Amino acid sequence: MIEVFCQWSVKVKKRGDDTKYVAKVLARGVECDIALLSVESKEFWKGAEPLHLGCLPRLQVVVFSSFFL
């Protein structure tokens, strides 16, 4: 007998494309409702530009963030 607990299927889409791609959850932050995902499909990454991040803030410094769904 096989028991499965907390099984999720995560799929992502690119803006303007209805194709859904399977994503793997690498890490999740339950306290702040965020997850780090990985998509193995090469098709998903076609035309993607890397996001260059600036310097990270020091610990205990107030930061502001925004998001969209």
Biopython code that builds the backbone (N, CA, C, O; Angstrom):
import numpy as np
from Bio.PDB.StructureBuilder import StructureBuilder

atoms = [
    (1, "MET", "N", (0.829, -1.167, 0.000)),
    (1, "MET", "CA", (0.000, 0.000, 0.000)),
    (1, "MET", "C", (0.885, 1.246, 0.000)),
    (1, "MET", "O", (1.851, 1.327, 0.759)),
    (2, "ILE", "N", (0.558, 2.195, -0.837)),
    (2, "ILE", "CA", (1.304, 3.447, -0.925)),
    (2, "ILE", "C", (0.426, 4.581, -0.429)),
    (2, "ILE", "O", (-0.713, 4.733, -0.872)),
    (3, "GLU", "N", (0.956, 5.378, 0.492)),
    (3, "GLU", "CA", (0.238, 6.546, 0.985)),
    (3, "GLU", "C", (0.972, 7.799, 0.538)),
    (3, "GLU", "O", (2.197, 7.874, 0.634)),
    (4, "VAL", "N", (0.232, 8.774, 0.053)),
    (4, "VAL", "CA", (0.819, 10.029, -0.404)),
    (4, "VAL", "C", (0.207, 11.166, 0.403)),
    (4, "VAL", "O", (-1.014, 11.306, 0.465)),
    (5, "PHE", "N", (1.058, 11.971, 1.017)),
    (5, "PHE", "CA", (0.598, 13.113, 1.790)),
    (5, "PHE", "C", (1.155, 14.389, 1.182)),
    (5, "PHE", "O", (2.280, 14.400, 0.680)),
    (6, "CYS", "N", (0.382, 15.455, 1.221)),
    (6, "CYS", "CA", (0.824, 16.779, 0.766)),
    (6, "CYS", "C", (1.386, 16.739, -0.657)),
    (6, "CYS", "O", (2.460, 17.283, -0.911)),
    (7, "GLN", "N", (0.683, 16.114, -1.566)),
    (7, "GLN", "CA", (1.118, 16.040, -2.958)),
    (7, "GLN", "C", (0.582, 17.238, -3.720)),
    (7, "GLN", "O", (-0.622, 17.493, -3.709)),
    (8, "TRP", "N", (1.474, 17.985, -4.388)),
    (8, "TRP", "CA", (1.071, 19.152, -5.158)),
    (8, "TRP", "C", (1.502, 19.005, -6.593)),
    (8, "TRP", "O", (2.505, 18.360, -6.897)),
    (9, "SER", "N", (0.740, 19.606, -7.464)),
    (9, "SER", "CA", (1.124, 19.721, -8.860)),
    (9, "SER", "C", (1.150, 21.214, -9.169)),
    (9, "SER", "O", (0.110, 21.872, -9.142)),
    (10, "VAL", "N", (2.321, 21.746, -9.458)),
    (10, "VAL", "CA", (2.462, 23.171, -9.727)),
    (10, "VAL", "C", (2.724, 23.352, -11.214)),
    (10, "VAL", "O", (3.641, 22.748, -11.770)),
    (11, "LYS", "N", (1.916, 24.184, -11.852)),
    (11, "LYS", "CA", (2.103, 24.501, -13.265)),
    (11, "LYS", "C", (2.180, 26.013, -13.418)),
    (11, "LYS", "O", (1.479, 26.752, -12.727)),
    (12, "VAL", "N", (3.033, 26.464, -14.323)),
    (12, "VAL", "CA", (3.214, 27.900, -14.547)),
    (12, "VAL", "C", (2.998, 28.222, -16.024)),
    (12, "VAL", "O", (3.122, 27.357, -16.891)),
    (13, "LYS", "N", (2.668, 29.497, -16.288)),
    (13, "LYS", "CA", (2.488, 29.973, -17.659)),
    (13, "LYS", "C", (3.310, 31.241, -17.829)),
    (13, "LYS", "O", (3.539, 31.986, -16.876)),
    (14, "LYS", "N", (3.748, 31.471, -19.057)),
    (14, "LYS", "CA", (4.389, 32.740, -19.377)),
    (14, "LYS", "C", (3.301, 33.715, -19.793)),
    (14, "LYS", "O", (2.263, 33.318, -20.321)),
    (15, "ARG", "N", (3.550, 34.992, -19.550)),
    (15, "ARG", "CA", (2.574, 36.014, -19.924)),
    (15, "ARG", "C", (2.326, 35.952, -21.428)),
    (15, "ARG", "O", (3.271, 35.913, -22.217)),
    (16, "GLY", "N", (1.064, 35.943, -21.818)),
    (16, "GLY", "CA", (0.690, 35.915, -23.224)),
    (16, "GLY", "C", (0.713, 34.542, -23.859)),
    (16, "GLY", "O", (0.482, 34.425, -25.062)),
    (17, "ASP", "N", (0.985, 33.494, -23.089)),
    (17, "ASP", "CA", (1.050, 32.131, -23.608)),
    (17, "ASP", "C", (0.148, 31.249, -22.755)),
    (17, "ASP", "O", (0.245, 31.282, -21.528)),
    (18, "ASP", "N", (-0.720, 30.468, -23.371)),
    (18, "ASP", "CA", (-1.637, 29.606, -22.625)),
    (18, "ASP", "C", (-1.037, 28.247, -22.277)),
    (18, "ASP", "O", (-1.671, 27.453, -21.582)),
    (19, "THR", "N", (0.173, 27.970, -22.751)),
    (19, "THR", "CA", (0.816, 26.690, -22.465)),
    (19, "THR", "C", (1.223, 26.632, -20.995)),
    (19, "THR", "O", (1.830, 27.565, -20.471)),
    (20, "LYS", "N", (0.883, 25.532, -20.340)),
    (20, "LYS", "CA", (1.255, 25.332, -18.938)),
    (20, "LYS", "C", (2.459, 24.400, -18.864)),
    (20, "LYS", "O", (2.529, 23.393, -19.569)),
    (21, "TYR", "N", (3.410, 24.758, -17.993)),
    (21, "TYR", "CA", (4.630, 23.980, -17.813)),
    (21, "TYR", "C", (4.707, 23.498, -16.370)),
    (21, "TYR", "O", (4.356, 24.230, -15.445)),
    (22, "VAL", "N", (5.162, 22.278, -16.183)),
    (22, "VAL", "CA", (5.304, 21.714, -14.839)),
    (22, "VAL", "C", (6.476, 22.387, -14.136)),
    (22, "VAL", "O", (7.562, 22.514, -14.700)),
    (23, "ALA", "N", (6.243, 22.815, -12.902)),
    (23, "ALA", "CA", (7.289, 23.448, -12.099)),
    (23, "ALA", "C", (7.540, 22.614, -10.845)),
    (23, "ALA", "O", (6.637, 21.972, -10.310)),
    (24, "LYS", "N", (8.779, 22.643, -10.399)),
    (24, "LYS", "CA", (9.168, 21.917, -9.198)),
    (24, "LYS", "C", (9.407, 22.943, -8.082)),
    (24, "LYS", "O", (10.073, 23.955, -8.300)),
    (25, "VAL", "N", (8.869, 22.685, -6.905)),
    (25, "VAL", "CA", (9.070, 23.576, -5.762)),
    (25, "VAL", "C", (10.430, 23.265, -5.143)),
    (25, "VAL", "O", (10.660, 22.164, -4.644)),
    (26, "LEU", "N", (11.333, 24.255, -5.183)),
    (26, "LEU", "CA", (12.664, 24.081, -4.599)),
    (26, "LEU", "C", (12.683, 24.505, -3.136)),
    (26, "LEU", "O", (13.366, 23.896, -2.312)),
    (27, "ALA", "N", (11.935, 25.545, -2.823)),
    (27, "ALA", "CA", (11.863, 26.042, -1.443)),
    (27, "ALA", "C", (10.567, 26.822, -1.289)),
    (27, "ALA", "O", (10.016, 27.328, -2.267)),
    (28, "ARG", "N", (10.089, 26.914, -0.072)),
    (28, "ARG", "CA", (8.900, 27.711, 0.167)),
    (28, "ARG", "C", (9.007, 28.422, 1.504)),
    (28, "ARG", "O", (9.578, 27.907, 2.466)),
    (29, "GLY", "N", (8.444, 29.616, 1.535)),
    (29, "GLY", "CA", (8.414, 30.408, 2.750)),
    (29, "GLY", "C", (6.974, 30.560, 3.191)),
    (29, "GLY", "O", (6.255, 31.426, 2.694)),
    (30, "VAL", "N", (6.554, 29.728, 4.115)),
    (30, "VAL", "CA", (5.173, 29.705, 4.567)),
    (30, "VAL", "C", (4.804, 31.023, 5.254)),
    (30, "VAL", "O", (3.680, 31.505, 5.115)),
    (31, "GLU", "N", (5.755, 31.603, 5.996)),
    (31, "GLU", "CA", (5.477, 32.828, 6.742)),
    (31, "GLU", "C", (5.145, 34.003, 5.827)),
    (31, "GLU", "O", (4.351, 34.872, 6.186)),
    (32, "CYS", "N", (5.754, 34.024, 4.650)),
    (32, "CYS", "CA", (5.545, 35.174, 3.756)),
    (32, "CYS", "C", (4.858, 34.766, 2.458)),
    (32, "CYS", "O", (4.801, 35.569, 1.527)),
    (33, "ASP", "N", (4.336, 33.544, 2.365)),
    (33, "ASP", "CA", (3.556, 33.089, 1.216)),
    (33, "ASP", "C", (4.319, 33.240, -0.091)),
    (33, "ASP", "O", (3.852, 33.905, -1.016)),
    (34, "ILE", "N", (5.500, 32.618, -0.166)),
    (34, "ILE", "CA", (6.343, 32.703, -1.359)),
    (34, "ILE", "C", (6.975, 31.337, -1.617)),
    (34, "ILE", "O", (7.144, 30.539, -0.695)),
    (35, "ALA", "N", (7.320, 31.076, -2.874)),
    (35, "ALA", "CA", (7.982, 29.815, -3.219)),
    (35, "ALA", "C", (9.028, 30.064, -4.303)),
    (35, "ALA", "O", (8.877, 30.960, -5.132)),
    (36, "LEU", "N", (10.085, 29.263, -4.285)),
    (36, "LEU", "CA", (11.108, 29.279, -5.322)),
    (36, "LEU", "C", (10.832, 28.073, -6.213)),
    (36, "LEU", "O", (10.845, 26.934, -5.747)),
    (37, "LEU", "N", (10.581, 28.328, -7.501)),
    (37, "LEU", "CA", (10.214, 27.264, -8.435)),
    (37, "LEU", "C", (11.298, 27.047, -9.475)),
    (37, "LEU", "O", (12.095, 27.942, -9.755)),
    (38, "SER", "N", (11.319, 25.856, -10.041)),
    (38, "SER", "CA", (12.230, 25.519, -11.135)),
    (38, "SER", "C", (11.410, 24.881, -12.254)),
    (38, "SER", "O", (10.557, 24.031, -12.000)),
    (39, "VAL", "N", (11.671, 25.293, -13.486)),
    (39, "VAL", "CA", (10.994, 24.720, -14.650)),
    (39, "VAL", "C", (12.063, 24.094, -15.537)),
    (39, "VAL", "O", (12.967, 24.792, -15.997)),
    (40, "GLU", "N", (11.976, 22.802, -15.781)),
    (40, "GLU", "CA", (12.990, 22.100, -16.556)),
    (40, "GLU", "C", (12.798, 22.230, -18.065)),
    (40, "GLU", "O", (13.749, 22.037, -18.822)),
    (41, "SER", "N", (11.598, 22.549, -18.510)),
    (41, "SER", "CA", (11.307, 22.619, -19.936)),
    (41, "SER", "C", (12.134, 23.704, -20.621)),
    (41, "SER", "O", (12.082, 24.869, -20.227)),
    (42, "LYS", "N", (12.890, 23.328, -21.637)),
    (42, "LYS", "CA", (13.691, 24.293, -22.401)),
    (42, "LYS", "C", (12.786, 25.267, -23.155)),
    (42, "LYS", "O", (13.144, 26.429, -23.352)),
    (43, "GLU", "N", (11.614, 24.790, -23.573)),
    (43, "GLU", "CA", (10.661, 25.630, -24.297)),
    (43, "GLU", "C", (10.195, 26.809, -23.432)),
    (43, "GLU", "O", (10.006, 27.915, -23.937)),
    (44, "PHE", "N", (10.014, 26.570, -22.136)),
    (44, "PHE", "CA", (9.585, 27.623, -21.224)),
    (44, "PHE", "C", (10.588, 28.778, -21.193)),
    (44, "PHE", "O", (10.191, 29.941, -21.114)),
    (45, "TRP", "N", (11.872, 28.467, -21.255)),
    (45, "TRP", "CA", (12.929, 29.469, -21.097)),
    (45, "TRP", "C", (13.299, 30.174, -22.395)),
    (45, "TRP", "O", (14.073, 31.131, -22.366)),
    (46, "LYS", "N", (12.766, 29.726, -23.543)),
    (46, "LYS", "CA", (13.083, 30.388, -24.814)),
    (46, "LYS", "C", (12.636, 31.844, -24.777)),
    (46, "LYS", "O", (11.484, 32.134, -24.454)),
    (47, "GLY", "N", (13.533, 32.747, -25.103)),
    (47, "GLY", "CA", (13.233, 34.173, -25.145)),
    (47, "GLY", "C", (13.284, 34.865, -23.793)),
    (47, "GLY", "O", (13.055, 36.071, -23.711)),
    (48, "ALA", "N", (13.581, 34.123, -22.731)),
    (48, "ALA", "CA", (13.640, 34.725, -21.395)),
    (48, "ALA", "C", (14.937, 35.514, -21.227)),
    (48, "ALA", "O", (16.000, 35.084, -21.674)),
    (49, "GLU", "N", (14.837, 36.652, -20.590)),
    (49, "GLU", "CA", (15.998, 37.495, -20.291)),
    (49, "GLU", "C", (16.345, 37.328, -18.811)),
    (49, "GLU", "O", (15.443, 37.269, -17.975)),
    (50, "PRO", "N", (17.626, 37.251, -18.475)),
    (50, "PRO", "CA", (17.988, 37.134, -17.050)),
    (50, "PRO", "C", (17.645, 38.412, -16.294)),
    (50, "PRO", "O", (17.732, 39.513, -16.839)),
    (51, "LEU", "N", (17.261, 38.253, -15.057)),
    (51, "LEU", "CA", (16.955, 39.381, -14.186)),
    (51, "LEU", "C", (18.197, 39.687, -13.364)),
    (51, "LEU", "O", (18.650, 38.852, -12.582)),
    (52, "HIS", "N", (18.743, 40.871, -13.538)),
    (52, "HIS", "CA", (19.932, 41.272, -12.797)),
    (52, "HIS", "C", (19.510, 41.978, -11.514)),
    (52, "HIS", "O", (18.824, 42.999, -11.549)),
    (53, "LEU", "N", (19.926, 41.425, -10.396)),
    (53, "LEU", "CA", (19.575, 41.989, -9.100)),
    (53, "LEU", "C", (20.701, 42.880, -8.603)),
    (53, "LEU", "O", (21.873, 42.639, -8.892)),
    (54, "GLY", "N", (20.338, 43.904, -7.860)),
    (54, "GLY", "CA", (21.335, 44.795, -7.274)),
    (54, "GLY", "C", (21.884, 44.199, -5.986)),
    (54, "GLY", "O", (21.790, 42.993, -5.759)),
    (55, "CYS", "N", (22.444, 45.035, -5.165)),
    (55, "CYS", "CA", (22.994, 44.595, -3.886)),
    (55, "CYS", "C", (21.859, 44.197, -2.943)),
    (55, "CYS", "O", (20.769, 44.766, -2.989)),
    (56, "LEU", "N", (22.126, 43.232, -2.108)),
    (56, "LEU", "CA", (21.144, 42.800, -1.123)),
    (56, "LEU", "C", (21.187, 43.717, 0.091)),
    (56, "LEU", "O", (22.255, 44.217, 0.445)),
    (57, "PRO", "N", (20.041, 43.946, 0.737)),
    (57, "PRO", "CA", (20.036, 44.807, 1.924)),
    (57, "PRO", "C", (20.733, 44.114, 3.100)),
    (57, "PRO", "O", (20.829, 42.887, 3.148)),
    (58, "ARG", "N", (21.210, 44.916, 4.031)),
    (58, "ARG", "CA", (21.823, 44.374, 5.244)),
    (58, "ARG", "C", (20.731, 43.747, 6.113)),
    (58, "ARG", "O", (19.549, 44.038, 5.936)),
    (59, "LEU", "N", (21.120, 42.910, 7.028)),
    (59, "LEU", "CA", (20.171, 42.296, 7.949)),
    (59, "LEU", "C", (19.527, 43.357, 8.835)),
    (59, "LEU", "O", (20.171, 44.339, 9.206)),
    (60, "GLN", "N", (18.271, 43.160, 9.167)),
    (60, "GLN", "CA", (17.494, 44.027, 10.058)),
    (60, "GLN", "C", (17.198, 45.416, 9.481)),
    (60, "GLN", "O", (16.843, 46.325, 10.231)),
    (61, "VAL", "N", (17.338, 45.593, 8.160)),
    (61, "VAL", "CA", (17.022, 46.865, 7.512)),
    (61, "VAL", "C", (15.600, 46.770, 6.951)),
    (61, "VAL", "O", (15.219, 45.740, 6.395)),
    (62, "VAL", "N", (14.820, 47.840, 7.097)),
    (62, "VAL", "CA", (13.455, 47.852, 6.586)),
    (62, "VAL", "C", (13.502, 47.855, 5.060)),
    (62, "VAL", "O", (14.228, 48.654, 4.470)),
    (63, "VAL", "N", (12.732, 46.964, 4.409)),
    (63, "VAL", "CA", (12.648, 46.920, 2.950)),
    (63, "VAL", "C", (11.180, 46.948, 2.536)),
    (63, "VAL", "O", (10.309, 46.566, 3.318)),
    (64, "PHE", "N", (10.907, 47.387, 1.344)),
    (64, "PHE", "CA", (9.557, 47.407, 0.793)),
    (64, "PHE", "C", (9.535, 46.507, -0.425)),
    (64, "PHE", "O", (10.509, 46.444, -1.174)),
    (65, "SER", "N", (8.431, 45.813, -0.625)),
    (65, "SER", "CA", (8.307, 44.939, -1.783)),
    (65, "SER", "C", (6.924, 45.078, -2.388)),
    (65, "SER", "O", (5.986, 45.513, -1.720)),
    (66, "SER", "N", (6.801, 44.709, -3.647)),
    (66, "SER", "CA", (5.505, 44.688, -4.313)),
    (66, "SER", "C", (5.431, 43.434, -5.168)),
    (66, "SER", "O", (6.454, 42.828, -5.486)),
    (67, "PHE", "N", (4.224, 43.051, -5.537)),
    (67, "PHE", "CA", (4.035, 41.851, -6.332)),
    (67, "PHE", "C", (2.792, 41.995, -7.182)),
    (67, "PHE", "O", (1.989, 42.910, -6.995)),
    (68, "PHE", "N", (2.649, 41.075, -8.119)),
    (68, "PHE", "CA", (1.438, 41.041, -8.936)),
    (68, "PHE", "C", (1.047, 39.588, -9.134)),
    (68, "PHE", "O", (1.881, 38.690, -9.022)),
    (69, "LEU", "N", (-0.210, 39.366, -9.426)),
    (69, "LEU", "CA", (-0.706, 37.999, -9.662)),
    (69, "LEU", "C", (-1.017, 37.811, -11.104)),
    (69, "LEU", "O", (-1.447, 36.730, -11.506)),
]
sb = StructureBuilder()
sb.init_structure("model")
sb.init_model(0)
sb.init_chain("A")
sb.init_seg("    ")
for serial, (resi, resn, name, xyz) in enumerate(atoms, 1):
    if name == "N":
        sb.init_residue(resn, " ", resi, " ")
    sb.init_atom(name, np.array(xyz, "f"), 0.0, 1.0, " ", f" {name:<3s}", serial, name[0])
structure = sb.get_structure()
